[in-house]
Amino acid sequence: MLLGHPVLFKSHCYIDGRWVHSDSAASIAVTNPADQKVIGHVPMLDRPQIVSAVDAADRAFQSWRWVPQHKRSALLLRWHELIMRHQADLADILSLEQGKPLAESKGEIAYAGSFVEWFANEAKRLSGRTIPTHIDRAHLGTVMEPVGVAALITPWNFPVAMITRKAAAAIAAGCTVVVKPAHETPFSAIALAQLAEEAGFPAGVFNVVIGEPQMAMETLVSDMRVRAVSFTGSTRVGGLVARTAAQAGIKKLALELGGNAPFIVTEDADVEEAVRIAVGAKFQTSGQDCCAANRIFVARPAYERFVERYGEAVKALKVGSAFEANVDVGPLMHQAAFDATVARIDDARSRGARIVAGGKPHERGGWFYEPTVVADAEPGMRIYDEENFAPISAVCAFDTLDEVVTRANDTEHGLAAYVCATRIDTIFQLVRRLDFAMISVNGVKFTGAPIPFGGMKASGLGREGGAEGFEPFVETKYFCLGNLGLPLTSAA
């Protein structure tokens, strides 16, 4: 891989402004999902080294919290400028270790940069308020205080954007951070650390550690100096993070967890437009997206036409490695994901579902799977009941709005939902009745720096992005200034 800025590809962790190896010399191989070839090794830190990252972040917090907001903003804007200057290199690294098509990787870098820019500017507006007093001779108000050290635990499907969405908010608020990326995609996090160093971040403000996943999580989350934990990943692991945090005392906790997104096509919808939207909502990141359309419900009068057109569109998707031209769908991330995909399709087929497109491992071999459409999916089928982190799609018919609302809500998850409809009364009814925190109507794109991203039910706690993105990293401190020498009010 030839990079314009070669120092972005490093095999080190980053602690207290220094590049470090593992004290035990342990390392882990990182592979390209497209061909399973090793692209590099990264150190697996032991527990004392991870604790040293918390030490560094805690020391740095004592001064960083008092840095004026406009100066924190300037450093973040410098980081943003470097991220966008090296967008092509960062996208190459991302595609190499994650496997997503290069065009999607470039889009993710821009998306990641947008969070840095957003929170850099919002930092200058992070303020408290004056409260009208009810106490004689007193002045009441609030200030926003940074909570302290934040542990940021991020996934492999969006290895750049999930870091910046958390870190930019925390750093803008005056916190310091320790990032633990997924061990499948560490090089993207390391590249961000390199650019943070070039931007002039003080030592200890931004740290990146890699270690055995459960040990690293427990070390960070159980440390009493870590006052905020932000985690993105599966609902199962999110539960482990929450339990570990609870055992360590009370701390701020933000969880962005799994999804089982319904995609509802009503009788009045434009079927051709619904097909286009469904393809985008399902197959970006090769379906490995917590917001991906997981269960597609189509009104019965439009069902067969939708299935036919959707199947044709999915068959036209190009499968390939990230660096091939015009690729739509890349490989699955690892063998476990591939095996689970095979098992889900075999289960659906055995239960009587129709395979309209795909339905088997791709002829390229490895971890590639054909983009697949399964029609007549029903509850009890794994492809219907489970979150499918794969390019496989379940479609079924419905007869009434009451029915589809009940079926859509029949899941522990509550992250994202999609609606394709034209009648405004139908749209508003679905928006209000669906138990999902984010609902996209007649479109694929709905996320971005200004919006509060997060889930309901088992899909998480808290929000990332938007003004709400500061919440996990700040405390509201109230003050009452009494005996100010103001005139006494008249007795009633």
C-alpha positions as CSV (number, residue, x, y, z in Angstrom):
1,M,0.0,0.0,0.0
2,L,1.5,3.3,-1.1
3,L,0.4,6.2,1.1
4,G,1.0,9.9,0.4
5,H,1.7,10.3,4.1
6,P,3.4,7.0,5.1
7,V,3.6,7.7,8.9
8,L,-0.2,7.2,9.1
9,F,0.4,3.4,9.0
10,K,2.0,2.5,12.3
11,S,2.2,-0.7,14.4
12,H,2.1,1.0,17.8
13,C,-0.3,2.1,20.4
14,Y,-0.3,5.8,21.5
15,I,-0.1,6.7,25.2
16,D,0.8,10.1,26.7
17,G,2.1,11.5,23.4
18,R,4.4,8.5,22.8
19,W,4.3,5.5,20.5
20,V,4.5,2.3,22.5
21,H,4.9,-1.5,21.9
22,S,3.7,-4.2,24.2
23,D,5.9,-4.8,27.2
24,S,5.2,-8.6,26.8
25,A,6.0,-8.4,23.0
26,A,2.6,-9.8,22.3
27,S,1.0,-8.8,19.1
28,I,-2.0,-9.7,16.9
29,A,-2.1,-10.1,13.1
30,V,-4.6,-7.9,11.2
31,T,-5.9,-9.3,8.0
32,N,-7.6,-8.0,4.9
33,P,-11.1,-9.5,4.8
34,A,-11.0,-9.7,1.0
35,D,-8.2,-12.2,0.9
36,Q,-7.3,-13.0,4.5
37,K,-3.8,-11.9,4.0
38,V,-1.9,-10.3,6.9
39,I,-1.5,-6.6,6.4
40,G,0.4,-5.9,9.6
41,H,0.7,-6.6,13.4
42,V,-0.2,-4.4,16.3
43,P,0.9,-4.7,19.9
44,M,-1.5,-6.3,22.5
45,L,-0.9,-4.3,25.6
46,D,-1.1,-5.9,29.0
47,R,-3.2,-4.5,31.9
48,P,-0.5,-2.3,33.4
49,Q,0.1,-0.6,30.1
50,I,-3.6,0.1,29.7
51,V,-3.7,1.5,33.2
52,S,-0.8,3.8,32.2
53,A,-3.0,5.2,29.5
54,V,-5.6,6.1,32.1
55,D,-2.8,7.6,34.2
56,A,-1.8,9.8,31.3
57,A,-5.4,10.8,30.5
58,D,-6.0,11.7,34.2
59,R,-2.8,13.8,34.4
60,A,-3.7,15.6,31.2
61,F,-7.3,16.3,32.3
62,Q,-6.0,18.4,35.2
63,S,-4.9,21.0,32.7
64,W,-6.9,20.3,29.6
65,R,-10.2,21.0,31.5
66,W,-9.1,24.6,32.0
67,V,-8.0,25.3,28.4
68,P,-10.4,28.0,27.0
69,Q,-13.0,26.6,24.7
70,H,-11.8,28.6,21.7
71,K,-8.4,27.0,22.0
72,R,-9.8,23.5,22.3
73,S,-11.9,24.4,19.2
74,A,-8.8,25.5,17.3
75,L,-7.0,22.2,17.9
76,L,-10.0,20.2,16.8
77,L,-10.4,22.3,13.6
78,R,-6.7,21.6,12.9
79,W,-7.4,17.9,13.4
80,H,-10.3,18.1,11.1
81,E,-8.2,19.9,8.4
82,L,-5.6,17.1,8.6
83,I,-8.2,14.3,8.4
84,M,-9.6,15.8,5.3
85,R,-6.2,16.6,3.8
86,H,-5.3,12.9,4.2
87,Q,-8.8,11.5,3.3
88,A,-7.4,9.3,0.5
89,D,-4.8,7.7,2.7
90,L,-7.2,7.2,5.6
91,A,-9.7,5.6,3.2
92,D,-7.1,3.2,1.8
93,I,-6.2,2.1,5.4
94,L,-9.8,1.7,6.3
95,S,-10.7,-0.4,3.2
96,L,-7.6,-2.5,3.6
97,E,-8.4,-3.6,7.1
98,Q,-12.2,-3.4,7.0
99,G,-13.0,-4.5,3.4
100,K,-15.7,-2.0,2.5
101,P,-15.6,-0.5,-1.0
102,L,-13.2,2.4,-1.4
103,A,-15.9,4.8,-2.3
104,E,-17.7,4.0,1.0
105,S,-14.5,4.4,2.9
106,K,-13.9,7.9,1.4
107,G,-17.4,8.7,2.5
108,E,-16.8,7.5,6.0
109,I,-13.7,9.7,6.3
110,A,-15.8,12.8,5.3
111,Y,-18.5,11.7,7.7
112,A,-15.9,11.2,10.5
113,G,-14.4,14.6,9.8
114,S,-17.8,16.3,10.0
115,F,-18.1,15.3,13.7
116,V,-14.8,16.9,14.5
117,E,-15.7,20.1,12.7
118,W,-19.2,20.1,14.3
119,F,-18.0,19.7,17.9
120,A,-15.1,22.1,17.4
121,N,-17.6,24.8,16.6
122,E,-20.1,23.7,19.2
123,A,-17.4,23.8,21.9
124,K,-17.6,27.6,21.7
125,R,-21.3,27.5,22.5
126,L,-21.2,25.0,25.4
127,S,-22.5,27.1,28.2
128,G,-24.6,27.2,31.3
129,R,-27.5,29.6,32.0
130,T,-28.8,32.1,34.5
131,I,-31.8,31.0,36.5
132,P,-34.4,33.6,37.7
133,T,-34.0,33.6,41.4
134,H,-36.6,32.7,44.0
135,I,-34.2,33.4,46.8
136,D,-33.7,37.0,48.2
137,R,-30.3,38.5,47.5
138,A,-29.1,35.5,45.5
139,H,-27.9,34.9,42.0
140,L,-28.6,31.4,40.5
141,G,-27.0,29.7,37.5
142,T,-25.3,26.7,36.0
143,V,-22.0,25.9,34.4
144,M,-21.1,22.9,32.3
145,E,-18.1,20.9,33.6
146,P,-16.2,18.1,31.8
147,V,-16.6,14.8,33.7
148,G,-13.0,13.7,33.4
149,V,-11.4,10.8,31.6
150,A,-13.6,9.1,29.0
151,A,-13.1,5.5,27.8
152,L,-14.2,5.1,24.2
153,I,-14.8,1.5,22.9
154,T,-15.4,1.3,19.2
155,P,-16.4,-1.3,16.6
156,W,-15.0,-2.5,13.4
157,N,-17.7,-1.6,10.9
158,F,-17.1,2.2,11.1
159,P,-13.6,2.3,12.6
160,V,-13.0,6.0,11.9
161,A,-16.4,7.7,12.3
162,M,-17.2,5.9,15.6
163,I,-14.1,7.3,17.1
164,T,-14.5,10.9,16.0
165,R,-18.2,11.0,16.9
166,K,-17.2,10.2,20.5
167,A,-13.8,11.7,20.8
168,A,-14.6,15.1,19.3
169,A,-17.5,15.6,21.7
170,A,-15.4,14.6,24.7
171,I,-12.4,16.6,23.8
172,A,-14.4,19.7,22.9
173,A,-16.1,19.5,26.3
174,G,-12.8,19.4,28.1
175,C,-12.4,15.6,28.7
176,T,-9.4,13.5,27.9
177,V,-9.9,10.1,26.2
178,V,-8.6,6.6,26.0
179,V,-9.7,4.9,22.8
180,K,-9.9,1.1,22.5
181,P,-10.7,0.2,18.9
182,A,-11.7,-3.2,17.7
183,H,-8.7,-5.5,17.2
184,E,-9.9,-6.2,13.6
185,T,-9.5,-2.6,12.6
186,P,-6.8,-0.9,14.7
187,F,-4.8,0.9,12.0
188,S,-7.5,3.5,11.4
189,A,-7.5,4.5,15.1
190,I,-3.7,4.6,15.1
191,A,-3.8,6.9,12.0
192,L,-6.2,9.2,13.8
193,A,-3.7,9.4,16.7
194,Q,-0.9,10.3,14.3
195,L,-3.0,13.2,13.0
196,A,-4.0,14.3,16.5
197,E,-0.3,14.5,17.4
198,E,0.4,16.5,14.2
199,A,-2.5,18.8,15.1
200,G,-0.8,19.6,18.4
201,F,-2.9,17.8,21.0
202,P,-1.2,17.9,24.4
203,A,0.2,14.6,25.6
204,G,-2.4,12.4,27.3
205,V,-5.5,14.1,25.7
206,F,-5.9,11.4,23.0
207,N,-4.7,7.9,23.7
208,V,-5.1,4.6,21.7
209,V,-4.7,1.2,23.3
210,I,-5.2,-2.3,22.0
211,G,-5.4,-5.4,24.1
212,E,-7.3,-8.6,24.7
213,P,-10.8,-7.3,24.2
214,Q,-12.5,-8.3,27.5
215,M,-9.4,-7.5,29.6
216,A,-9.0,-4.1,28.0
217,M,-12.7,-3.3,28.4
218,E,-12.7,-4.4,32.1
219,T,-9.5,-2.5,32.8
220,L,-10.8,0.8,31.4
221,V,-14.4,0.6,32.6
222,S,-13.6,-0.5,36.1
223,D,-11.0,2.2,36.7
224,M,-12.5,4.7,39.1
225,R,-10.8,7.6,37.3
226,V,-12.7,6.8,34.2
227,R,-15.8,9.0,34.6
228,A,-17.5,8.3,31.3
229,V,-17.7,5.2,29.1
230,S,-19.0,5.4,25.5
231,F,-19.4,2.0,23.8
232,T,-20.6,1.0,20.3
233,G,-21.1,-2.6,19.5
234,S,-23.5,-5.5,20.1
235,T,-26.3,-5.6,22.7
236,R,-24.7,-8.6,24.3
237,V,-21.3,-6.9,24.9
238,G,-23.1,-3.6,25.8
239,G,-24.7,-5.5,28.7
240,L,-21.2,-6.6,29.9
241,V,-20.0,-3.0,29.7
242,A,-23.0,-1.8,31.7
243,R,-22.5,-4.4,34.4
244,T,-18.8,-3.8,34.7
245,A,-19.5,0.0,34.9
246,A,-22.1,-0.6,37.6
247,Q,-19.7,-2.7,39.7
248,A,-17.1,0.1,39.5
249,G,-19.5,2.8,40.9
250,I,-21.6,5.4,39.3
251,K,-20.3,6.9,36.0
252,K,-21.6,8.3,32.8
253,L,-22.6,5.6,30.3
254,A,-23.5,5.9,26.6
255,L,-24.3,2.7,24.7
256,E,-25.0,2.5,21.0
257,L,-26.0,-1.1,20.4
258,G,-27.6,-3.5,17.9
259,G,-30.5,-2.9,15.7
260,N,-33.3,-4.9,13.9
261,A,-34.5,-2.1,11.6
262,P,-37.9,-2.5,9.9
263,F,-38.4,-1.0,6.4
264,I,-42.0,-0.4,5.7
265,V,-43.4,0.1,2.2
266,T,-47.0,1.2,2.3
267,E,-49.6,0.7,-0.4
268,D,-49.4,4.3,-1.5
269,A,-45.6,4.3,-1.8
270,D,-43.7,4.7,-5.1
271,V,-42.4,1.1,-5.5
272,E,-39.5,2.0,-7.8
273,E,-38.3,4.6,-5.3
274,A,-38.8,2.2,-2.4
275,V,-36.6,-0.4,-4.2
276,R,-33.9,2.2,-4.7
277,I,-34.0,3.2,-1.0
278,A,-34.2,-0.4,0.2
279,V,-31.0,-1.3,-1.7
280,G,-29.1,1.6,-0.1
281,A,-30.5,1.0,3.3
282,K,-29.7,-2.7,3.3
283,F,-26.4,-3.2,1.4
284,Q,-24.1,-0.3,2.4
285,T,-21.1,-1.6,4.4
286,S,-22.1,-5.0,2.9
287,G,-25.0,-5.0,5.3
288,Q,-22.7,-4.8,8.3
289,D,-24.4,-1.8,9.8
290,C,-26.6,-1.5,12.9
291,C,-28.9,0.8,11.0
292,A,-29.3,-1.6,8.0
293,A,-32.8,-2.5,6.9
294,N,-33.2,-5.9,8.5
295,R,-36.9,-6.8,7.9
296,I,-38.7,-5.3,4.9
297,F,-42.5,-5.2,5.2
298,V,-44.4,-4.5,2.0
299,A,-48.2,-3.8,1.7
300,R,-49.7,-6.9,0.0
301,P,-51.0,-5.1,-3.1
302,A,-47.4,-4.0,-3.9
303,Y,-45.7,-7.1,-2.5
304,E,-45.0,-9.2,-5.6
305,R,-44.0,-6.2,-7.7
306,F,-41.6,-5.0,-5.0
307,V,-40.1,-8.4,-4.6
308,E,-39.5,-8.8,-8.3
309,R,-37.9,-5.3,-8.8
310,Y,-35.9,-5.6,-5.6
311,G,-34.5,-8.9,-6.6
312,E,-33.5,-7.6,-10.0
313,A,-31.8,-4.6,-8.3
314,V,-29.9,-6.8,-5.9
315,K,-28.7,-9.1,-8.6
316,A,-27.2,-6.1,-10.3
317,L,-24.9,-5.2,-7.4
318,K,-21.2,-5.8,-8.0
319,V,-19.3,-7.8,-5.5
320,G,-15.6,-7.4,-5.2
321,S,-12.6,-6.3,-3.1
322,A,-12.4,-2.7,-1.9
323,F,-10.0,-1.4,-4.6
324,E,-11.8,-2.8,-7.6
325,A,-13.8,-0.3,-9.7
326,N,-17.5,0.3,-9.1
327,V,-17.8,-2.3,-6.3
328,D,-21.1,-2.2,-4.3
329,V,-20.6,-5.1,-1.8
330,G,-17.4,-6.2,-0.2
331,P,-16.6,-9.3,1.9
332,L,-17.9,-10.1,5.4
333,M,-15.6,-9.2,8.2
334,H,-14.5,-12.6,9.4
335,Q,-15.2,-16.3,9.3
336,A,-17.8,-16.2,12.2
337,A,-19.9,-13.6,10.3
338,F,-19.6,-15.7,7.1
339,D,-20.7,-18.9,8.9
340,A,-23.6,-17.1,10.6
341,T,-24.8,-15.8,7.2
342,V,-24.7,-19.3,5.6
343,A,-26.6,-20.7,8.6
344,R,-29.4,-18.0,8.4
345,I,-30.0,-18.6,4.7
346,D,-30.0,-22.4,5.2
347,D,-32.6,-21.9,8.0
348,A,-34.8,-19.7,5.9
349,R,-34.7,-22.1,2.9
350,S,-35.6,-25.0,5.2
351,R,-38.6,-23.2,6.6
352,G,-40.1,-22.5,3.2
353,A,-38.8,-19.0,2.3
354,R,-38.2,-18.1,-1.4
355,I,-34.7,-17.2,-2.4
356,V,-35.3,-14.5,-5.0
357,A,-31.6,-13.4,-5.5
358,G,-28.3,-14.8,-4.3
359,G,-28.6,-17.4,-1.5
360,K,-25.1,-18.9,-1.5
361,P,-21.4,-18.1,-1.0
362,H,-20.1,-16.0,-3.8
363,E,-17.9,-17.6,-6.5
364,R,-15.0,-15.5,-5.4
365,G,-14.7,-17.6,-2.4
366,G,-13.3,-16.5,1.0
367,W,-15.7,-14.4,3.0
368,F,-17.7,-13.1,0.1
369,Y,-21.4,-13.9,0.1
370,E,-23.9,-13.2,-2.7
371,P,-26.2,-10.2,-2.1
372,T,-29.4,-12.1,-1.2
373,V,-33.2,-11.5,-1.1
374,V,-35.3,-13.8,0.9
375,A,-39.1,-13.4,0.2
376,D,-41.9,-14.7,2.4
377,A,-39.8,-14.4,5.6
378,E,-41.7,-15.1,8.8
379,P,-41.1,-14.9,12.5
380,G,-39.2,-17.9,13.7
381,M,-36.7,-17.7,10.8
382,R,-33.3,-16.5,11.9
383,I,-33.1,-14.0,9.1
384,Y,-36.3,-12.4,10.4
385,D,-35.7,-12.6,14.2
386,E,-31.9,-11.8,14.3
387,E,-29.8,-8.8,13.4
388,N,-28.2,-9.8,10.1
389,F,-24.8,-8.2,9.8
390,A,-24.6,-9.4,6.2
391,P,-25.7,-8.7,2.6
392,I,-28.9,-10.7,3.1
393,S,-32.4,-9.3,3.1
394,A,-35.7,-10.6,4.5
395,V,-39.0,-9.4,2.8
396,C,-42.6,-10.2,3.9
397,A,-46.1,-8.9,3.2
398,F,-48.5,-7.1,5.5
399,D,-52.2,-6.2,5.3
400,T,-52.9,-3.3,7.7
401,L,-51.0,-0.6,9.4
402,D,-51.9,-1.9,12.8
403,E,-50.4,-5.3,11.8
404,V,-47.2,-3.8,10.4
405,V,-46.7,-1.6,13.5
406,T,-47.1,-4.6,15.8
407,R,-44.7,-6.7,13.8
408,A,-42.1,-4.0,13.4
409,N,-42.2,-3.2,17.1
410,D,-41.9,-6.9,18.1
411,T,-38.2,-6.8,18.8
412,E,-36.0,-5.9,21.7
413,H,-34.2,-3.4,19.5
414,G,-35.2,0.2,18.8
415,L,-32.5,1.9,16.9
416,A,-33.6,2.9,13.3
417,A,-36.7,2.4,11.1
418,Y,-37.5,3.3,7.5
419,V,-40.8,4.3,6.0
420,C,-41.7,4.6,2.3
421,A,-45.0,6.3,1.9
422,T,-46.6,9.3,0.2
423,R,-49.7,10.0,2.4
424,I,-48.9,12.4,5.2
425,D,-51.4,10.9,7.6
426,T,-49.8,7.5,7.1
427,I,-46.3,8.9,7.5
428,F,-47.1,10.6,10.8
429,Q,-49.0,7.7,12.2
430,L,-46.0,5.4,11.6
431,V,-43.5,8.0,12.9
432,R,-45.3,8.2,16.1
433,R,-46.2,4.6,16.6
434,L,-42.9,2.9,15.7
435,D,-40.8,2.2,18.8
436,F,-37.5,3.3,17.3
437,A,-35.4,6.3,18.1
438,M,-34.6,7.3,14.5
439,I,-37.0,7.1,11.6
440,S,-36.1,7.9,8.0
441,V,-39.0,8.6,5.7
442,N,-38.5,8.2,1.9
443,G,-34.7,8.3,2.1
444,V,-31.5,6.3,2.9
445,K,-29.4,9.1,4.5
446,F,-30.5,10.3,7.8
447,T,-27.4,10.4,10.1
448,G,-24.9,13.3,10.4
449,A,-23.1,15.5,12.8
450,P,-26.1,17.7,13.7
451,I,-28.5,14.9,14.6
452,P,-28.9,13.0,17.9
453,F,-27.9,9.4,17.0
454,G,-28.9,6.6,19.4
455,G,-31.4,4.0,20.2
456,M,-34.3,3.0,22.4
457,K,-34.9,-0.3,24.3
458,A,-32.0,-2.7,23.9
459,S,-30.4,-0.5,21.2
460,G,-28.8,1.7,23.7
461,L,-28.6,4.6,26.1
462,G,-27.8,8.3,25.4
463,R,-27.2,10.1,22.1
464,E,-24.1,10.9,19.9
465,G,-23.9,13.8,17.6
466,G,-25.9,17.1,17.8
467,A,-26.0,19.2,20.9
468,E,-27.0,16.0,22.7
469,G,-23.6,14.5,21.9
470,F,-22.0,16.4,24.7
471,E,-24.3,14.9,27.4
472,P,-22.2,11.8,28.2
473,F,-19.1,14.0,28.8
474,V,-20.4,16.9,30.9
475,E,-22.0,17.6,34.2
476,T,-24.4,20.4,34.9
477,K,-23.1,22.3,38.0
478,Y,-25.6,24.5,39.7
479,F,-24.6,27.4,41.9
480,C,-26.4,29.8,44.3
481,L,-24.6,33.0,45.1
482,G,-26.2,34.4,48.2
483,N,-25.9,37.6,50.2
484,L,-25.0,39.8,47.3
485,G,-26.1,43.0,48.9
486,L,-29.1,43.4,46.6
487,P,-32.2,45.2,47.8
488,L,-34.7,43.1,49.8
489,T,-37.9,42.4,48.1
490,S,-41.1,43.7,49.7
491,A,-43.1,41.2,51.8
492,A,-46.2,40.0,50.1
